[in-house]
């Protein structure tokens, strides 16, 4: 099992905080996901950010998320070209809520340059496998019924996305946004313990040793809290 963290959005506009954050994480994780926030407040240029991460975490894998629906074809290609020149080989492609470009045109270009990942979706699984997707990332709180096709990707990498917070209200906010959140977690007086048990059950169902993709549900998490969570999830899985 490998553990990857998503770089919290609060760090995406401050080099100093990124440097401090990655220094703390270096001995804890195997890689890092960099989110794509094209419609948020100004953030550090993707290539500049990659440069900082590669300097501070040269031995770790860096996976870049690209929200293709927010950009024109030319803008998508430009960003991907930059990412490739910086030595990045893996990209998680997501469409996003908008469609400013023909997604297939971006896919054709990206698949020729990168190891491509996609969000795990039972309905589109077959077509994505045939299309050449090499790794999948689950939703934050996947349901067992949504993972029935997981055996079809036994030879591909699968990231089990784990949304972590020590506060129940953050899970309630997530549900209000339309995400699936288990009722047992919302009712629990020990959300951290409940979330570990929930994801352990999902991992058991998956039937292999999935990589873990940790997402902070709050803008920022205390380092010691993250360390504790990772140690406990490793022991549980």
Secondary structure as UniProt FT lines:
FT   STRAND          3..6
FT   HELIX           9..11
FT   TURN            12..13
FT   HELIX           15..25
FT   TURN            26..28
FT   STRAND          31..34
FT   TURN            38..39
FT   HELIX           46..56
FT   TURN            58..59
FT   STRAND          61..67
FT   HELIX           68..70
FT   HELIX           73..85
FT   TURN            86..87
FT   STRAND          90..94
FT   HELIX           103..111
FT   TURN            112..113
FT   STRAND          115..119
FT   HELIX           122..124
FT   HELIX           125..131
FT   STRAND          135..137
FT   TURN            140..141
FT   HELIX           144..153
FT   TURN            154..155
FT   STRAND          157..164
FT   HELIX           168..176
FT   TURN            177..178
FT   HELIX           183..187
FT   HELIX           191..206
FT   STRAND          211..216
FT   HELIX           223..236
//
